[in-house]
Amino acid sequence: MFGKSIKIYLSDGSPSGLRHVEIANWSGQAVACPRSRFSELKNWIESQRPGVYFLIEKQTTDEINSVYIGESENVFKRLSEHDRKKDFWNEVIIFTSKDENLTKSHIKYLESRLSFLTIEADRYKLENSNSPSESSLPRSDKDAMEEFIHNTKMILGTLGHKMLVPLKSVKENKDSETLIGRELYFVVNGLSSLGMQTDEGFLINKDSEISATTTASIPGKINILRDKLIEDGVLINKGKHFILSKDIIVSSSSYAAAFVAGTMRSGPQSWKDSSGKNLKELEESLVKN
């Protein structure tokens, strides 16, 4: 894997305003725009070309985000006529080409593959009502579009959206010089859970045991998350406790410990490695070294 240079142009100097994004030596480009500034996109020729777009609902809590993925031969026109009316989103990210070589078949292929990858990653709720069909492309064109998807994934991640990255790949991203990817255990009240630190937050593994009860000390956002996961069938009721049916990520080890125990806990003191050292001790040993 090689390093990449990504250039982000802030049109008005604001990191949350309109942004134009490029990767060195790539003909693709992206424009990210908050919904509040949608009207300004009409002045951006980059948005009026064939391409794909993501209508994104970015939640301010650990709740599941939503996304709608579409394509058009003139993205801005499509958004103005139809998808502008969708209520849920607060940001749009558009991907087009600088050399105008994207055809209708190319963007239909991209829409289908990006939708599939979003479903497979299971990070965001896909708001599309139908699964777009994948257009047939020559082998060379298909490889070029797969490179486009790779760079799309990289740019979306840089902009804070990892809907195309499955948690499985996050778990496999181990770093021997940090605590990233190292398995940590939390045993409380007869319940056992497995987790790890990642670059995105603290991951709690599938099949971890979760307390069925909570106390008043638990953070409100964790209660909201638990209720949502119960409603979605991710937390499976086993009587005296729940079982987590898929991996999830929360913002910190302490939130992860509170989620598991049902009461406020110190994450650095709760999560331990196989030798019995807690997270705080492990972090201190790395600093000393």
C-alpha positions as CSV (number, residue, x, y, z in Angstrom):
1,M,0.0,0.0,0.0
2,F,1.4,3.4,-1.0
3,G,0.7,6.8,0.5
4,K,-1.6,9.2,-1.3
5,S,-1.8,13.0,-1.5
6,I,-5.3,14.4,-1.2
7,K,-6.0,18.1,-1.9
8,I,-9.1,19.7,-0.3
9,Y,-10.0,23.2,-1.5
10,L,-12.2,25.1,1.0
11,S,-14.1,27.5,-1.2
12,D,-14.8,30.0,1.6
13,G,-12.2,28.9,4.1
14,S,-14.7,26.9,6.1
15,P,-14.0,23.2,6.7
16,S,-17.8,22.5,6.7
17,G,-18.6,24.6,3.6
18,L,-18.2,23.7,0.0
19,R,-15.1,21.6,-0.6
20,H,-13.5,20.4,-3.8
21,V,-11.4,17.2,-3.4
22,E,-8.8,15.7,-5.6
23,I,-6.3,12.9,-5.4
24,A,-2.9,13.4,-7.1
25,N,-2.7,11.8,-10.6
26,W,-6.4,10.8,-10.7
27,S,-8.9,12.1,-13.2
28,G,-11.8,11.9,-10.7
29,Q,-12.9,14.6,-8.4
30,A,-15.4,15.2,-5.6
31,V,-17.5,18.2,-4.4
32,A,-18.9,18.1,-0.8
33,C,-21.7,20.5,0.1
34,P,-23.8,21.0,3.2
35,R,-27.6,21.1,2.4
36,S,-27.7,24.7,3.7
37,R,-25.5,25.8,0.7
38,F,-27.0,23.6,-2.0
39,S,-28.0,26.7,-4.1
40,E,-24.3,27.6,-4.5
41,L,-23.6,24.3,-6.4
42,K,-25.2,25.8,-9.5
43,N,-22.0,27.8,-9.9
44,W,-19.8,24.7,-9.8
45,I,-19.4,23.2,-13.3
46,E,-17.9,20.1,-11.5
47,S,-21.4,19.3,-10.3
48,Q,-23.1,19.5,-13.7
49,R,-21.3,16.5,-15.3
50,P,-22.1,12.7,-15.3
51,G,-21.4,11.2,-12.0
52,V,-22.6,9.6,-8.8
53,Y,-23.7,11.3,-5.6
54,F,-24.3,10.5,-1.9
55,L,-27.1,12.2,0.1
56,I,-25.9,11.7,3.6
57,E,-27.6,12.1,7.0
58,K,-24.7,12.6,9.5
59,Q,-26.0,11.9,13.0
60,T,-24.5,13.8,15.9
61,T,-24.6,10.8,18.2
62,D,-23.6,7.1,17.9
63,E,-26.9,6.4,16.0
64,I,-26.8,4.8,12.6
65,N,-26.3,7.3,9.7
66,S,-28.3,7.2,6.5
67,V,-27.3,7.5,2.9
68,Y,-29.0,7.6,-0.5
69,I,-26.8,6.8,-3.6
70,G,-27.8,8.0,-7.1
71,E,-26.4,8.7,-10.5
72,S,-27.1,11.2,-13.3
73,E,-25.7,12.6,-16.5
74,N,-26.0,16.0,-14.9
75,V,-25.9,15.6,-11.1
76,F,-26.9,19.1,-10.1
77,K,-29.9,19.0,-12.4
78,R,-31.0,15.7,-11.0
79,L,-30.6,16.9,-7.4
80,S,-32.5,20.1,-8.2
81,E,-35.4,18.3,-9.9
82,H,-35.9,15.3,-7.6
83,D,-33.6,14.4,-4.8
84,R,-33.5,17.9,-3.3
85,K,-37.0,17.1,-2.1
86,K,-35.8,14.2,0.1
87,D,-35.9,15.2,3.7
88,F,-33.4,13.1,5.6
89,W,-30.0,14.4,4.3
90,N,-27.8,17.2,5.5
91,E,-24.8,16.8,3.1
92,V,-24.3,15.8,-0.5
93,I,-21.0,14.5,-1.9
94,I,-20.7,14.4,-5.7
95,F,-18.2,12.4,-7.7
96,T,-17.5,13.3,-11.3
97,S,-14.6,13.2,-13.7
98,K,-12.3,16.1,-14.8
99,D,-11.9,14.7,-18.3
100,E,-15.6,14.0,-18.9
101,N,-15.0,10.4,-19.8
102,L,-17.7,8.9,-17.6
103,T,-20.5,7.5,-19.7
104,K,-24.1,6.5,-18.6
105,S,-22.9,2.9,-18.4
106,H,-20.0,3.9,-16.2
107,I,-22.1,5.8,-13.7
108,K,-24.8,3.0,-13.6
109,Y,-22.0,0.5,-12.8
110,L,-20.7,2.8,-10.1
111,E,-24.1,3.3,-8.6
112,S,-24.8,-0.4,-8.4
113,R,-21.4,-1.3,-6.9
114,L,-21.4,1.5,-4.4
115,S,-24.8,0.5,-3.2
116,F,-23.7,-3.1,-2.9
117,L,-20.6,-2.1,-0.9
118,T,-22.7,0.1,1.4
119,I,-25.0,-2.8,2.2
120,E,-22.1,-5.1,2.7
121,A,-20.2,-2.8,5.0
122,D,-23.4,-2.4,7.1
123,R,-22.4,1.0,8.5
124,Y,-25.0,3.3,7.1
125,K,-28.7,2.7,6.4
126,L,-29.1,2.7,2.6
127,E,-32.3,4.7,1.8
128,N,-32.6,3.5,-1.8
129,S,-35.8,1.6,-2.3
130,N,-34.5,-0.5,-5.2
131,S,-31.2,-2.2,-5.8
132,P,-29.7,-0.6,-9.0
133,S,-28.7,-3.1,-11.7
134,E,-25.0,-3.3,-12.7
135,S,-24.3,-2.3,-16.3
136,S,-22.2,-4.5,-18.5
137,L,-18.7,-3.0,-19.2
138,P,-15.6,-4.2,-21.0
139,R,-13.0,-5.6,-18.7
140,S,-10.7,-2.5,-19.0
141,D,-13.6,-0.2,-18.2
142,K,-14.6,-2.3,-15.3
143,D,-11.1,-2.1,-13.8
144,A,-11.1,1.6,-14.3
145,M,-14.4,1.9,-12.4
146,E,-13.1,-0.3,-9.6
147,E,-10.1,2.1,-9.3
148,F,-12.7,5.0,-9.2
149,I,-14.5,3.2,-6.4
150,H,-11.2,2.7,-4.5
151,N,-10.5,6.4,-4.6
152,T,-14.2,7.3,-3.8
153,K,-13.8,5.2,-0.7
154,M,-10.6,7.0,0.3
155,I,-12.2,10.5,-0.3
156,L,-15.4,9.6,1.6
157,G,-13.3,8.4,4.5
158,T,-11.2,11.6,4.5
159,L,-14.4,13.6,4.6
160,G,-15.6,11.6,7.7
161,H,-17.9,9.0,6.0
162,K,-16.8,5.4,6.0
163,M,-20.0,3.8,4.6
164,L,-18.0,1.7,2.2
165,V,-15.5,0.3,4.7
166,P,-16.7,-2.9,6.5
167,L,-15.8,-3.2,10.2
168,K,-14.1,-6.4,9.4
169,S,-11.3,-4.5,7.6
170,V,-11.0,-2.2,10.7
171,K,-10.5,-5.2,12.9
172,E,-7.8,-6.5,10.7
173,N,-5.9,-3.2,10.8
174,K,-3.4,-4.0,13.6
175,D,-0.5,-1.9,14.6
176,S,2.2,-3.5,16.7
177,E,3.5,-0.1,17.8
178,T,0.2,1.1,19.1
179,L,-2.9,-0.5,20.7
180,I,-4.8,-0.4,17.5
181,G,-6.4,-3.9,16.8
182,R,-5.2,-5.5,20.1
183,E,-7.9,-7.7,21.6
184,L,-9.2,-6.5,25.0
185,Y,-11.6,-8.2,27.3
186,F,-14.2,-6.9,29.8
187,V,-15.7,-9.3,32.4
188,V,-18.4,-7.8,34.6
189,N,-21.2,-9.5,36.6
190,G,-20.6,-12.8,34.9
191,L,-20.8,-11.2,31.4
192,S,-17.9,-11.4,29.0
193,S,-17.2,-9.0,26.1
194,L,-14.4,-8.6,23.6
195,G,-13.3,-5.3,22.0
196,M,-10.4,-3.3,20.6
197,Q,-9.3,0.3,19.9
198,T,-9.5,1.5,16.3
199,D,-8.7,4.7,14.6
200,E,-12.4,5.4,14.6
201,G,-13.3,4.7,18.2
202,F,-13.7,1.6,20.3
203,L,-15.1,-1.5,18.6
204,I,-17.2,-4.0,20.5
205,N,-17.1,-7.5,18.9
206,K,-20.1,-9.5,17.7
207,D,-21.2,-12.1,20.3
208,S,-20.2,-9.9,23.3
209,E,-22.5,-10.3,26.3
210,I,-24.4,-7.1,27.2
211,S,-26.2,-6.3,30.5
212,A,-30.0,-6.3,30.1
213,T,-30.4,-3.7,32.8
214,T,-29.1,-0.1,33.1
215,T,-28.6,2.4,36.0
216,A,-29.2,6.2,36.0
217,S,-25.5,6.8,35.7
218,I,-25.3,5.5,32.2
219,P,-24.7,8.3,29.6
220,G,-27.9,9.3,27.8
221,K,-26.5,8.7,24.3
222,I,-25.6,5.1,25.3
223,N,-29.2,4.5,26.4
224,I,-30.4,5.8,23.1
225,L,-28.0,3.6,21.2
226,R,-29.0,0.5,23.2
227,D,-32.7,1.2,22.5
228,K,-32.0,1.6,18.8
229,L,-30.0,-1.6,18.6
230,I,-32.7,-3.5,20.5
231,E,-35.3,-2.1,18.1
232,D,-33.2,-3.1,15.1
233,G,-32.6,-6.6,16.4
234,V,-28.8,-6.1,16.8
235,L,-29.1,-6.7,20.6
236,I,-30.7,-10.1,21.0
237,N,-32.5,-10.8,24.3
238,K,-31.2,-13.9,26.1
239,G,-33.2,-13.3,29.3
240,K,-30.7,-12.0,31.9
241,H,-28.5,-10.4,29.2
242,F,-28.2,-9.5,25.5
243,I,-26.0,-10.8,22.8
244,L,-24.5,-8.4,20.2
245,S,-25.3,-9.8,16.8
246,K,-22.8,-7.7,14.9
247,D,-19.7,-5.6,15.5
248,I,-20.4,-2.0,16.5
249,I,-18.1,1.1,17.2
250,V,-18.7,3.7,19.9
251,S,-16.7,6.8,20.5
252,S,-14.6,5.7,23.5
253,S,-13.5,2.8,25.7
254,S,-15.5,4.2,28.6
255,Y,-18.7,4.4,26.5
256,A,-18.0,0.9,25.4
257,A,-17.7,-0.3,29.0
258,A,-20.9,1.6,30.0
259,F,-22.7,0.0,27.0
260,V,-21.6,-3.5,28.2
261,A,-22.1,-3.1,32.0
262,G,-25.3,-0.9,31.8
263,T,-23.7,1.5,34.3
264,M,-21.0,4.2,34.1
265,R,-17.5,2.5,34.0
266,S,-13.9,3.6,33.4
267,G,-12.9,2.2,30.0
268,P,-9.1,2.4,30.6
269,Q,-9.5,0.4,33.8
270,S,-12.2,-2.0,32.6
271,W,-10.8,-3.3,29.4
272,K,-7.8,-5.7,29.7
273,D,-5.6,-7.7,27.5
274,S,-5.0,-11.5,27.8
275,S,-2.2,-10.9,30.3
276,G,-4.5,-9.0,32.7
277,K,-3.1,-5.5,32.0
278,N,-5.8,-2.9,31.7
279,L,-5.9,-0.3,28.9
280,K,-4.6,2.4,31.1
281,E,-1.5,0.4,32.0
282,L,-1.0,-0.6,28.4
283,E,-1.2,3.1,27.3
284,E,1.3,4.2,30.0
285,S,3.8,1.5,29.0
286,L,3.7,2.7,25.4
287,V,4.4,6.3,26.4
288,K,7.4,5.2,28.6
289,N,8.8,3.2,25.7
